[in-house]
Amino acid sequence: MSRSKYNFDEVVDRKSSNSIKWSGNDDLLPMWIADMDFKVADEILEAMKKTIDHGIIGYDDRPDSFYEAIIQWARTRYNWEIKKEWLVFTPGVVSGLSISVNAFSKEGDKVIIQPPVYPPFYSIIENNNRIVEENLLKNNGNRYEIDITDLENKIDEKTKMVIICNPHNPVGRVWKREELEVFGNLCVKNNIIMVSDDIHCDLVFKGHKYTPLASISDEFANNTITFMAPSKTFNIAGLFASVAIIPNEDLRKLYNEIIENMGIGHTNGLSIVGFEAAYKYGSSWFSEVLKYIEDNTDFAVDYISKNIPEVKVYKPEGTFLMWLDFSSLGKTSEEIDELLINKGKVQLNDGTAFGIGGEGFFRLNIGCPRKVLEDGLKRIRKAVQ
């Protein structure tokens, strides 16, 4: 089991908290919503405790050190030089994506997404009266790729924006620099703004490398809005703190206007200190949790191939999420879901929520203690056999 100085094997009872994931039937093992079941690093908790111990929870401002924390993280990890003025605080990446749709398109415009993909990509477009244009990822049987030909065919005069996910949720691809170059050149050529959801960017496994789209060239940077956050990396999603990285001053002005009009530019004090402490002091915890998650990935792939051959697994290149193909069962997603819940007593994300290409697929969260993962895999086996 765990060989780190942190006990990632510890099973923490989350049923007594307000956890969305753990709020259901006690007999049902939840392995769906994308937060991890590991305790947060002590350094982050101590920073927030210090704020609480101060005794006053007032209106707090973001200090320079808040911005410097992520600037240093990007510089050290990705050799990407981010300027402070590029950074705009956003209360969560989904909120930031919605702000982008409002800032850089108008009603009736088309926004391209690449399904199967994180479900809110659909809702933030449709709820703002824009048109979803689907550039379906190509499934070559072993992994997914961007269908550039289809992307080019989908672009017309109404297309104003494309949202890319890197690493991709749920298929687990970490897009290679060469793939991003082809993608970016096409978008720049057609004057399409690129919005890159990079919330999982730190969670990349050995043999793969995350490349920020905006770091490839000045031309790309001038046309890209990148979203980063410590939420997935350090398991602090509940703080709802992220940043939009917008090098283009004109685009940044439009983005800030939406934030000001909505009155959502303030940050709560715990989010400020948690965000900063994560990037400044959490690297040791993160290095070890990433190793644990990668070991979980290997364990799950091995278990499924040996014990649940009916299920095809797409080994992720990053994230703590795994994309599973149940289509060989010859059942609908609804029927498979019923088997998982009623027979196996395990809850996964139904792939149909991720759009076209998701029928017969389910997303499994492996960001949990090995004991919990093994239990979940046994429940999946029971459900389908």
C-alpha positions as CSV (number, residue, x, y, z in Angstrom):
1,M,0.0,0.0,0.0
2,S,1.1,3.6,0.6
3,R,4.9,4.1,1.1
4,S,4.7,7.9,1.5
5,K,5.0,9.9,4.6
6,Y,1.3,10.7,4.0
7,N,-1.3,8.1,4.7
8,F,-3.3,8.0,1.5
9,D,-4.6,4.6,2.5
10,E,-6.6,6.2,5.3
11,V,-10.4,5.9,4.7
12,V,-12.0,9.1,5.9
13,D,-15.7,9.0,6.7
14,R,-17.2,11.7,4.5
15,K,-20.8,10.6,5.1
16,S,-21.0,12.8,8.2
17,S,-20.0,15.9,6.2
18,N,-21.9,17.8,3.5
19,S,-20.1,16.0,0.7
20,I,-22.2,15.9,-2.5
21,K,-20.5,12.6,-3.5
22,W,-21.2,10.8,-0.2
23,S,-24.7,12.2,0.5
24,G,-26.7,9.3,-1.1
25,N,-27.7,5.8,-0.1
26,D,-25.4,4.3,2.6
27,D,-25.2,1.0,0.7
28,L,-24.0,2.7,-2.5
29,L,-20.3,3.3,-3.0
30,P,-19.9,6.7,-4.8
31,M,-17.1,6.8,-7.3
32,W,-18.4,9.6,-9.5
33,I,-18.0,13.4,-8.7
34,A,-14.5,14.6,-9.3
35,D,-13.1,15.3,-5.9
36,M,-10.6,13.0,-4.1
37,D,-11.1,11.1,-0.8
38,F,-7.7,12.1,0.6
39,K,-7.1,14.5,3.4
40,V,-5.7,17.9,2.3
41,A,-2.1,18.7,3.0
42,D,-1.4,19.9,6.5
43,E,0.4,23.0,5.2
44,I,-2.9,24.1,3.5
45,L,-5.0,23.3,6.5
46,E,-2.7,25.1,8.8
47,A,-2.7,28.2,6.7
48,M,-6.5,28.3,6.8
49,K,-6.6,27.5,10.5
50,K,-4.4,30.5,11.1
51,T,-6.9,32.7,9.4
52,I,-9.7,31.2,11.5
53,D,-7.7,31.6,14.7
54,H,-7.3,35.3,13.9
55,G,-10.9,35.5,14.9
56,I,-12.3,37.9,12.2
57,I,-13.7,36.7,8.9
58,G,-14.0,40.0,7.0
59,Y,-13.7,41.3,3.5
60,D,-10.2,40.3,2.4
61,D,-8.1,41.4,-0.6
62,R,-5.8,39.3,-2.7
63,P,-2.2,40.1,-1.9
64,D,0.6,40.1,-4.4
65,S,1.8,36.8,-2.9
66,F,-1.5,35.2,-4.1
67,Y,-0.6,35.9,-7.7
68,E,3.1,35.2,-7.2
69,A,2.2,31.7,-5.9
70,I,0.7,30.5,-9.2
71,I,3.3,32.5,-11.3
72,Q,6.1,30.6,-9.6
73,W,4.2,27.3,-9.9
74,A,3.8,27.7,-13.7
75,R,7.4,28.9,-14.1
76,T,8.8,26.0,-12.2
77,R,6.5,23.3,-13.5
78,Y,5.9,24.3,-17.1
79,N,8.6,26.9,-17.9
80,W,5.7,29.3,-18.6
81,E,6.2,33.0,-17.7
82,I,2.9,34.5,-16.6
83,K,2.6,38.2,-15.9
84,K,0.6,39.3,-12.9
85,E,-1.6,41.6,-15.0
86,W,-2.7,38.6,-17.0
87,L,-4.3,37.0,-14.0
88,V,-8.0,37.4,-13.2
89,F,-9.6,35.8,-10.2
90,T,-12.6,33.6,-11.0
91,P,-14.9,31.8,-8.4
92,G,-14.4,28.4,-10.0
93,V,-13.5,27.2,-13.5
94,V,-17.1,26.5,-14.6
95,S,-18.0,30.1,-13.6
96,G,-15.0,31.3,-15.5
97,L,-16.0,29.4,-18.6
98,S,-19.5,30.8,-18.4
99,I,-18.0,34.3,-18.1
100,S,-16.0,33.6,-21.2
101,V,-19.0,32.6,-23.2
102,N,-20.7,35.9,-22.3
103,A,-17.6,38.0,-22.8
104,F,-16.5,36.7,-26.2
105,S,-19.7,35.7,-28.0
106,K,-23.3,36.9,-28.3
107,E,-26.6,35.1,-28.5
108,G,-26.9,32.9,-31.5
109,D,-23.1,32.5,-31.9
110,K,-21.6,29.0,-32.1
111,V,-19.2,27.6,-29.5
112,I,-17.3,24.4,-30.4
113,I,-16.7,21.7,-27.8
114,Q,-15.1,18.3,-28.1
115,P,-17.3,15.5,-26.7
116,P,-17.4,13.3,-24.9
117,V,-16.6,16.1,-22.5
118,Y,-17.3,17.5,-19.1
119,P,-21.1,18.1,-19.0
120,P,-21.1,21.8,-17.9
121,F,-19.5,22.6,-21.3
122,Y,-22.9,22.0,-22.8
123,S,-24.9,23.9,-20.2
124,I,-22.8,27.0,-20.0
125,I,-23.3,27.4,-23.8
126,E,-27.0,26.5,-24.0
127,N,-28.1,28.4,-20.9
128,N,-26.5,31.5,-22.4
129,N,-28.4,31.1,-25.7
130,R,-25.4,30.2,-27.7
131,I,-25.3,27.2,-30.1
132,V,-23.3,24.1,-29.2
133,E,-21.2,22.8,-32.1
134,E,-19.8,19.3,-31.5
135,N,-16.3,18.4,-32.7
136,L,-16.4,14.7,-31.7
137,L,-13.1,13.3,-30.6
138,K,-11.9,10.4,-32.7
139,N,-11.7,7.1,-30.9
140,N,-9.0,5.0,-32.5
141,G,-9.7,2.0,-30.2
142,N,-6.9,2.7,-27.8
143,R,-7.1,6.4,-27.2
144,Y,-8.8,9.5,-28.4
145,E,-7.5,12.2,-30.8
146,I,-8.7,15.6,-32.0
147,D,-10.5,15.3,-35.3
148,I,-8.9,18.4,-37.1
149,T,-10.7,17.7,-40.4
150,D,-14.1,17.7,-38.7
151,L,-13.1,20.8,-36.6
152,E,-12.3,22.7,-39.8
153,N,-15.6,21.6,-41.4
154,K,-17.6,22.8,-38.4
155,I,-16.2,26.3,-38.5
156,D,-18.3,29.0,-40.2
157,E,-19.0,32.7,-39.8
158,K,-21.0,32.1,-36.6
159,T,-18.2,30.3,-34.8
160,K,-16.6,32.5,-32.2
161,M,-15.1,30.3,-29.7
162,V,-13.8,26.7,-29.0
163,I,-13.4,25.2,-25.5
164,I,-10.7,22.6,-25.2
165,C,-10.0,20.5,-22.1
166,N,-6.3,19.7,-21.3
167,P,-5.9,17.1,-19.8
168,H,-9.3,16.0,-21.2
169,N,-12.1,15.1,-18.9
170,P,-13.3,12.3,-19.2
171,V,-11.0,10.5,-21.7
172,G,-7.8,11.3,-19.9
173,R,-5.8,12.5,-22.9
174,V,-2.9,15.0,-22.3
175,W,-2.7,16.7,-25.6
176,K,0.8,16.7,-27.2
177,R,2.4,19.9,-28.2
178,E,2.1,18.9,-31.9
179,E,-1.6,18.3,-31.6
180,L,-2.1,21.7,-29.9
181,E,-0.1,23.4,-32.6
182,V,-2.3,22.1,-35.4
183,F,-5.4,22.9,-33.3
184,G,-4.2,26.4,-32.4
185,N,-3.1,27.3,-35.9
186,L,-6.5,26.5,-37.3
187,C,-8.3,28.6,-34.6
188,V,-6.0,31.5,-35.1
189,K,-6.4,31.3,-38.9
190,N,-10.2,31.6,-38.4
191,N,-10.0,34.2,-35.6
192,I,-11.6,31.8,-33.1
193,I,-11.0,32.5,-29.4
194,M,-9.5,29.4,-27.6
195,V,-10.7,28.8,-24.1
196,S,-8.6,26.1,-22.4
197,D,-9.8,24.3,-19.2
198,D,-6.6,23.1,-17.7
199,I,-7.9,22.4,-14.2
200,H,-6.3,18.9,-14.2
201,C,-3.0,20.1,-15.7
202,D,-0.8,19.1,-12.8
203,L,-2.2,15.5,-12.7
204,V,-0.1,14.1,-15.5
205,F,1.5,10.7,-15.4
206,K,5.0,9.5,-16.3
207,G,5.8,9.5,-20.1
208,H,3.4,12.4,-20.7
209,K,3.8,16.2,-20.6
210,Y,1.3,19.0,-20.2
211,T,1.8,21.9,-22.5
212,P,-0.1,25.2,-21.9
213,L,-1.7,26.1,-25.2
214,A,-1.0,29.8,-24.6
215,S,2.7,29.1,-24.0
216,I,3.4,27.8,-27.5
217,S,3.6,31.1,-29.2
218,D,2.7,34.8,-28.7
219,E,0.1,34.4,-31.4
220,F,-1.6,31.6,-29.4
221,A,-1.3,33.6,-26.1
222,N,-3.0,36.5,-27.7
223,N,-6.0,34.3,-28.6
224,T,-6.3,32.1,-25.6
225,I,-7.9,32.2,-22.2
226,T,-6.5,29.6,-19.8
227,F,-8.1,28.4,-16.6
228,M,-6.0,27.0,-13.8
229,A,-6.8,26.2,-10.2
230,P,-5.3,24.2,-7.3
231,S,-8.7,22.6,-6.7
232,K,-8.1,19.2,-8.4
233,T,-4.3,19.2,-7.7
234,F,-4.6,19.6,-4.0
235,N,-8.2,18.4,-3.4
236,I,-9.5,21.8,-2.4
237,A,-12.3,22.1,-4.9
238,G,-14.7,23.4,-2.2
239,L,-12.7,26.7,-2.0
240,F,-13.9,27.7,-5.4
241,A,-10.8,29.6,-6.3
242,S,-9.3,29.7,-9.8
243,V,-7.7,32.1,-12.2
244,A,-8.2,33.0,-15.8
245,I,-4.9,33.7,-17.5
246,I,-5.6,36.3,-20.3
247,P,-2.5,37.8,-21.9
248,N,-4.6,39.9,-24.4
249,E,-5.4,43.2,-22.8
250,D,-8.6,43.7,-24.9
251,L,-9.9,40.3,-24.1
252,R,-9.0,40.7,-20.4
253,K,-11.0,44.0,-20.3
254,L,-14.1,42.3,-21.8
255,Y,-13.8,39.5,-19.3
256,N,-13.4,41.9,-16.3
257,E,-16.4,43.8,-17.4
258,I,-18.6,40.7,-17.0
259,I,-17.1,40.0,-13.6
260,E,-17.7,43.6,-12.5
261,N,-21.3,43.6,-13.9
262,M,-22.1,40.4,-12.0
263,G,-20.3,41.6,-8.8
264,I,-18.4,38.3,-8.4
265,G,-14.8,39.5,-8.2
266,H,-14.4,39.2,-4.4
267,T,-12.7,36.3,-2.7
268,N,-13.4,34.8,0.7
269,G,-10.4,34.8,3.1
270,L,-10.1,31.1,3.3
271,S,-9.9,30.7,-0.5
272,I,-7.1,33.3,-0.6
273,V,-4.9,31.6,1.9
274,G,-5.8,28.0,0.7
275,F,-5.0,28.9,-2.9
276,E,-1.6,30.5,-2.0
277,A,-0.6,27.8,0.5
278,A,-1.3,25.0,-1.9
279,Y,1.0,26.4,-4.6
280,K,3.7,27.5,-2.1
281,Y,3.8,24.6,0.3
282,G,1.9,21.7,-1.2
283,S,4.4,20.3,-3.7
284,S,5.6,17.4,-1.5
285,W,2.0,16.3,-0.7
286,F,1.2,16.6,-4.4
287,S,4.2,14.6,-5.7
288,E,3.2,11.7,-3.4
289,V,-0.5,11.8,-4.1
290,L,0.2,11.8,-7.9
291,K,2.4,8.7,-7.4
292,Y,-0.5,7.1,-5.5
293,I,-3.0,7.9,-8.1
294,E,-0.8,6.6,-10.9
295,D,-0.4,3.3,-8.9
296,N,-4.2,3.3,-8.5
297,T,-4.4,3.6,-12.3
298,D,-2.1,0.6,-12.9
299,F,-4.0,-1.4,-10.3
300,A,-7.4,-0.6,-11.8
301,V,-6.2,-1.4,-15.4
302,D,-4.7,-4.7,-14.3
303,Y,-7.8,-5.7,-12.2
304,I,-10.2,-4.9,-15.0
305,S,-8.3,-6.7,-17.7
306,K,-8.0,-9.8,-15.6
307,N,-11.4,-9.8,-13.8
308,I,-13.8,-7.8,-15.9
309,P,-12.9,-8.5,-19.5
310,E,-16.3,-7.3,-20.6
311,V,-15.2,-3.8,-19.8
312,K,-12.7,-2.0,-21.9
313,V,-10.6,0.6,-20.1
314,Y,-8.9,3.6,-21.6
315,K,-5.8,4.1,-19.5
316,P,-5.6,7.8,-18.7
317,E,-2.5,9.9,-19.4
318,G,-3.5,12.2,-16.6
319,T,-6.3,13.1,-14.1
320,F,-7.8,10.8,-11.4
321,L,-10.6,9.8,-13.7
322,M,-10.9,6.7,-15.8
323,W,-13.1,6.2,-18.9
324,L,-14.7,2.7,-19.1
325,D,-16.5,1.1,-22.1
326,F,-19.3,-1.2,-21.2
327,S,-20.7,-1.4,-24.7
328,S,-19.8,-5.1,-25.2
329,L,-22.6,-5.9,-22.8
330,G,-25.1,-5.0,-25.5
331,K,-27.1,-2.9,-23.1
332,T,-28.2,0.7,-23.0
333,S,-26.4,3.1,-20.6
334,E,-29.6,3.2,-18.6
335,E,-29.6,-0.6,-18.2
336,I,-25.9,-0.6,-17.3
337,D,-26.5,2.1,-14.7
338,E,-29.3,0.1,-13.2
339,L,-27.0,-2.9,-12.9
340,L,-24.2,-0.8,-11.3
341,I,-26.5,0.8,-8.8
342,N,-29.0,-2.0,-8.0
343,K,-26.8,-5.1,-8.3
344,G,-23.3,-3.8,-7.8
345,K,-24.1,-1.0,-5.3
346,V,-21.6,1.4,-7.0
347,Q,-22.2,4.8,-8.6
348,L,-20.2,6.0,-11.6
349,N,-20.9,8.9,-14.0
350,D,-23.1,7.8,-16.9
351,G,-21.2,8.6,-20.1
352,T,-24.3,9.9,-21.8
353,A,-24.0,13.1,-19.7
354,F,-20.7,13.8,-21.6
355,G,-22.5,14.1,-24.9
356,I,-22.2,12.2,-28.2
357,G,-19.7,9.3,-27.9
358,G,-20.7,8.6,-24.3
359,E,-23.4,5.9,-24.8
360,G,-22.2,2.7,-23.1
361,F,-19.4,4.5,-21.3
362,F,-19.0,5.4,-17.6
363,R,-16.5,7.5,-15.7
364,L,-14.8,6.1,-12.7
365,N,-13.1,8.3,-10.0
366,I,-9.9,6.5,-8.8
367,G,-8.8,9.3,-6.5
368,C,-9.4,7.3,-3.3
369,P,-7.7,4.9,-1.0
370,R,-6.7,1.6,-2.6
371,K,-9.1,-0.3,-0.3
372,V,-12.0,1.8,-1.6
373,L,-10.9,1.4,-5.2
374,E,-10.6,-2.4,-4.9
375,D,-14.1,-2.5,-3.3
376,G,-15.5,-0.4,-6.2
377,L,-13.9,-2.6,-8.8
378,K,-15.3,-5.7,-7.2
379,R,-18.8,-4.1,-7.2
380,I,-18.5,-3.3,-10.9
381,R,-17.5,-6.9,-11.5
382,K,-20.5,-8.1,-9.6
383,A,-22.8,-5.8,-11.5
384,V,-21.8,-7.0,-15.0
385,Q,-21.2,-10.7,-14.4
